[in-house]
């Protein structure tokens, strides 16, 4: 699982009810800044974010999506292979 969060949002940026153009543009800016930050984890004892890698959130997200796409296509082509094998066997037995 991959999750990014920013616990410093205040005012309308922290509200899910404000969908004005200005607020949405500001949220885009916040998201772009968040992508540039280093990957970090929350220390459950202190509640403080601590960096865990030299990778940025953007790099980690690209890596995560690439892995998910690989898994998807591996499963997809694996299923196709088994279907082709099944149909080949089925038609040979007719």
Secondary structure, DSSP 4 states (H G I P E B T S, - for coil): ------TT--GGGG-SS---HHHHHHHHHHHHHHHHSEEEEE-TTT--EEEEEEEEHHHHHHHHHHHHHHHHHHHHHHHHHHHHHHHHHHHHT-
